[in-house]
């Protein structure tokens, strides 16, 4: 199992779960990051924080701390987008 912060730009994963205290878990779920959703890492800031992801067709920036709480199973890029 991996977490989102371990994915490299252009890599995708299917969300398996969120391992965090209830308040942070609720915040992550409210952003649309739920089990079964596909996350693609688009960009990372120079020191890895924040991380720009694409989920459910929109782009979102999340902190490294939040990304480390989201477990994923690495997959191919389902969005068919060209990765630069």
C-alpha positions in Angstrom: 0.0 0.0 0.0 1.1 3.5 -0.8 0.0 7.0 0.3 -0.6 9.9 -2.1 2.6 11.7 -1.0 4.6 8.7 -2.3 3.2 9.0 -5.8 5.3 10.9 -8.4 3.8 13.5 -10.8 1.9 11.6 -13.5 1.2 8.6 -11.4 -2.3 7.6 -10.4 -3.9 5.6 -7.6 -7.3 4.4 -6.4 -8.2 5.6 -2.9 -8.4 2.7 -0.5 -8.9 4.6 2.7 -8.1 7.5 4.9 -6.1 6.9 8.1 -6.4 9.9 10.3 -8.2 11.4 13.2 -11.9 12.0 12.6 -11.8 15.7 12.0 -9.0 15.5 9.3 -10.7 12.5 7.8 -14.0 14.4 7.5 -12.2 17.4 5.8 -10.5 15.1 3.3 -13.8 13.4 2.5 -15.5 16.8 2.1 -13.0 17.6 -0.7 -14.3 14.6 -2.6 -11.4 12.2 -1.7 -13.4 9.0 -1.0 -12.6 5.3 -1.3 -12.8 4.2 -4.9 -11.9 7.6 -6.4 -9.0 7.9 -8.8 -6.3 10.4 -7.8 -3.6 11.6 -10.3 -0.7 13.6 -9.0 -0.2 16.5 -11.3 2.6 18.6 -9.7 4.6 18.9 -6.5 6.1 22.1 -5.0 9.9 22.1 -4.8 10.0 20.7 -1.3 6.9 18.5 -1.9 4.3 20.6 -0.1 1.7 21.3 -1.4 0.8 18.5 -3.9 -1.5 19.3 -6.9 -3.8 16.4 -7.6 -6.6 15.7 -10.1 -9.7 13.9 -8.7 -13.2 13.6 -10.1 -12.2 15.9 -13.0 -11.0 18.9 -10.9 -7.6 20.0 -9.6 -6.9 20.3 -5.9 -3.9 21.2 -3.9 -3.4 19.3 -0.6 -0.6 19.4 2.0 1.9 16.7 2.4 0.5 15.9 5.8 -3.0 15.3 4.4 -1.5 13.3 1.4 0.3 11.0 3.8 -3.0 10.0 5.4 -4.6 8.8 2.1 -3.8 5.2 1.1 -4.0 4.3 -2.5 -3.3 1.4 -4.8 -1.1 2.5 -7.7 -2.7 2.3 -11.1 -2.3 3.5 -14.7 -3.4 7.1 -15.5 -7.2 6.7 -16.1 -7.8 10.2 -17.2 -6.0 9.8 -20.6 -4.2 13.1 -20.0 -0.8 13.7 -21.4 1.7 13.8 -18.7 4.5 16.3 -19.3 
